[in-house]
């Protein structure tokens, strides 16, 4: 089968969505012909990990103030004319059996519905199908009650800073209608994504298929730990250093631990709302390569995932679990599909630093409990490996191709 994957980002740009598409493509190459289309500074083709990587330059590259951030150019909520033009050409050349898009790059595919018979699949890694900010948080303060014109206008105006928000909200409403008519199947990465985006009532067939990790991650053991840390003697946070990831709650909770507390290692990208003042014992590092992060998980006593937003399906949780590291988390969004309280980790209420401090103290003081939770975490992670999850995605492809 010839599979065309569409993703706005792809390694070396690092993040959950791009790593998912990379791992999916690598696994699919074992049985299929795979081409990836992604954004780049210029149009070109290269071969990597058994995949053809075709880069296209979006029209929004000339307007980075609209949908740009650092080295990232985000797909807009409606079709990018340059991307649609290139996709038309690539589809003619590649003749794919199925086209699988990820998040908003799909908007540049939907205008081609009438020009190709290839089934179109969309994986939703966030809430962008109904939420122009993609986060399903109202004014960044709490989980949204659902889209409405008044709420969306106010929220996007605040999130994007003025008129860009209005344009984005309006564009996403148009894009949603086009997606509904063009797509053959939607895959939601968690039950939370399916629920909050209203897929049950959307009229488009959908499946809930989670993110996954490479099977070999289950064999990760701690051979080296980060400098200044002792194996089994530090706490770990990996992710953007942002408010919605619960970083301020984490630091507050950590400061409430006794003075002989273990060090807290935080690895991630600094954002504008990250805190500057850090309690004693906190070590902050810029993003690391994946192998080094996995070693850090394997050597940690506890991994902390204190998200206050409905995190769709954070791969970081699965990666920690795969190394046998117990997790203290809020269970927001898709995390609830992965971590069960008292089984693979401890689940606490969001935005409660006292509860976080209590949970961490309990695990630090009880190595036997950490060991028990860690074993269960690794067993649970085994159900989220590529070997378990990718065949479910392939089954979607086969169903659609046979139906066509």
ChimeraX attribute file (.defattr): number of C-alpha atoms within 10 A of each C-alpha:
attribute: neighborCount
match mode: 1-to-1
recipient: residues
	/A:1	16
	/A:2	17
	/A:3	22
	/A:4	24
	/A:5	23
	/A:6	26
	/A:7	21
	/A:8	23
	/A:9	26
	/A:10	22
	/A:11	12
	/A:12	8
	/A:13	10
	/A:14	14
	/A:15	15
	/A:16	15
	/A:17	23
	/A:18	19
	/A:19	21
	/A:20	20
	/A:21	22
	/A:22	20
	/A:23	17
	/A:24	21
	/A:25	24
	/A:26	19
	/A:27	19
	/A:28	22
	/A:29	17
	/A:30	10
	/A:31	10
	/A:32	15
	/A:33	18
	/A:34	23
	/A:35	24
	/A:36	23
	/A:37	25
	/A:38	22
	/A:39	23
	/A:40	19
	/A:41	11
	/A:42	11
	/A:43	13
	/A:44	12
	/A:45	14
	/A:46	9
	/A:47	11
	/A:48	9
	/A:49	12
	/A:50	15
	/A:51	18
	/A:52	17
	/A:53	19
	/A:54	21
	/A:55	22
	/A:56	22
	/A:57	18
	/A:58	27
	/A:59	15
	/A:60	19
	/A:61	18
	/A:62	10
	/A:63	11
	/A:64	14
	/A:65	11
	/A:66	17
	/A:67	17
	/A:68	16
	/A:69	10
	/A:70	6
	/A:71	9
	/A:72	15
	/A:73	22
	/A:74	19
	/A:75	25
	/A:76	23
	/A:77	26
	/A:78	24
	/A:79	21
	/A:80	18
	/A:81	14
	/A:82	14
	/A:83	24
	/A:84	21
	/A:85	16
	/A:86	19
	/A:87	19
	/A:88	16
	/A:89	11
	/A:90	16
	/A:91	17
	/A:92	12
	/A:93	9
	/A:94	14
	/A:95	15
	/A:96	21
	/A:97	21
	/A:98	21
	/A:99	24
	/A:100	25
	/A:101	26
	/A:102	24
	/A:103	21
	/A:104	27
	/A:105	26
	/A:106	30
	/A:107	26
	/A:108	26
	/A:109	26
	/A:110	20
	/A:111	18
	/A:112	16
	/A:113	16
	/A:114	8
	/A:115	10
	/A:116	15
	/A:117	14
	/A:118	20
	/A:119	21
	/A:120	24
	/A:121	23
	/A:122	23
	/A:123	21
	/A:124	23
	/A:125	25
	/A:126	28
	/A:127	25
	/A:128	19
	/A:129	24
	/A:130	23
	/A:131	26
	/A:132	27
	/A:133	24
	/A:134	14
	/A:135	19
	/A:136	25
	/A:137	20
	/A:138	21
	/A:139	17
	/A:140	17
	/A:141	11
	/A:142	13
	/A:143	17
	/A:144	19
	/A:145	11
	/A:146	15
	/A:147	16
	/A:148	10
	/A:149	11
	/A:150	8
	/A:151	15
	/A:152	23
	/A:153	21
	/A:154	16
	/A:155	23
	/A:156	24
	/A:157	20
	/A:158	18
	/A:159	16
	/A:160	17
	/A:161	11
	/A:162	13
	/A:163	13
	/A:164	17
	/A:165	22
	/A:166	20
	/A:167	17
	/A:168	23
	/A:169	24
	/A:170	18
	/A:171	16
	/A:172	24
	/A:173	18
	/A:174	14
	/A:175	22
	/A:176	18
	/A:177	11
	/A:178	18
	/A:179	25
	/A:180	17
	/A:181	12
	/A:182	21
	/A:183	21
	/A:184	16
	/A:185	20
	/A:186	25
	/A:187	23
	/A:188	26
	/A:189	23
	/A:190	26
	/A:191	20
	/A:192	23
	/A:193	26
	/A:194	21
	/A:195	14
	/A:196	22
	/A:197	22
	/A:198	15
	/A:199	19
	/A:200	12
	/A:201	9
	/A:202	10
	/A:203	10
	/A:204	15
	/A:205	14
	/A:206	19
	/A:207	18
	/A:208	17
	/A:209	18
	/A:210	25
	/A:211	26
	/A:212	26
	/A:213	25
	/A:214	19
	/A:215	16
	/A:216	10
	/A:217	20
	/A:218	20
	/A:219	11
	/A:220	16
	/A:221	16
	/A:222	16
	/A:223	10
	/A:224	14
	/A:225	20
	/A:226	15
	/A:227	6
	/A:228	9
	/A:229	19
	/A:230	15
	/A:231	16
	/A:232	19
	/A:233	15
	/A:234	23
	/A:235	24
	/A:236	24
	/A:237	24
	/A:238	23
	/A:239	19
	/A:240	20
	/A:241	23
	/A:242	18
	/A:243	20
	/A:244	23
	/A:245	20
	/A:246	25
	/A:247	25
	/A:248	20
	/A:249	22
	/A:250	23
	/A:251	19
	/A:252	19
	/A:253	20
	/A:254	28
	/A:255	19
	/A:256	16
	/A:257	16
	/A:258	10
	/A:259	10
	/A:260	7
	/A:261	18
	/A:262	19
	/A:263	18
	/A:264	25
	/A:265	22
	/A:266	21
	/A:267	20
	/A:268	17
	/A:269	16
	/A:270	17
	/A:271	11
	/A:272	9
	/A:273	12
	/A:274	17
	/A:275	14
	/A:276	8
	/A:277	7
	/A:278	14
	/A:279	13
	/A:280	12
	/A:281	16
	/A:282	16
	/A:283	15
	/A:284	16
	/A:285	12
	/A:286	13
	/A:287	17
	/A:288	15
	/A:289	9
	/A:290	11
	/A:291	11
	/A:292	14
	/A:293	20
	/A:294	21
	/A:295	19
	/A:296	31
	/A:297	31
	/A:298	26
	/A:299	26
	/A:300	27
	/A:301	26
	/A:302	27
	/A:303	27
	/A:304	25
	/A:305	25
	/A:306	28
	/A:307	25
	/A:308	26
	/A:309	24
	/A:310	26
	/A:311	24
	/A:312	26
	/A:313	28
	/A:314	23
	/A:315	20
	/A:316	20
	/A:317	23
	/A:318	29
	/A:319	25
	/A:320	31
	/A:321	31
	/A:322	33
	/A:323	26
	/A:324	32
	/A:325	31
	/A:326	33
	/A:327	30
	/A:328	24
	/A:329	27
	/A:330	28
	/A:331	25
	/A:332	23
	/A:333	23
	/A:334	20
	/A:335	25
	/A:336	20
	/A:337	16
	/A:338	21
	/A:339	26
	/A:340	17
	/A:341	16
	/A:342	14
	/A:343	17
	/A:344	26
	/A:345	28
	/A:346	22
	/A:347	24
	/A:348	20
	/A:349	16
	/A:350	18
	/A:351	21
	/A:352	17
	/A:353	22
	/A:354	19
	/A:355	16
	/A:356	29
	/A:357	20
	/A:358	15
	/A:359	18
	/A:360	24
	/A:361	16
	/A:362	14
	/A:363	21
	/A:364	19
	/A:365	10
	/A:366	11
	/A:367	13
	/A:368	11
	/A:369	17
	/A:370	22
	/A:371	16
	/A:372	17
	/A:373	24
	/A:374	25
	/A:375	20
	/A:376	22
	/A:377	28
	/A:378	23
	/A:379	16
	/A:380	20
	/A:381	26
	/A:382	21
	/A:383	16
	/A:384	23
	/A:385	21
	/A:386	22
	/A:387	15
	/A:388	15
	/A:389	17
	/A:390	21
	/A:391	13
	/A:392	16
	/A:393	17
	/A:394	14
	/A:395	11
	/A:396	18
	/A:397	22
	/A:398	15
	/A:399	11
	/A:400	18
	/A:401	15
	/A:402	7
	/A:403	8
	/A:404	10
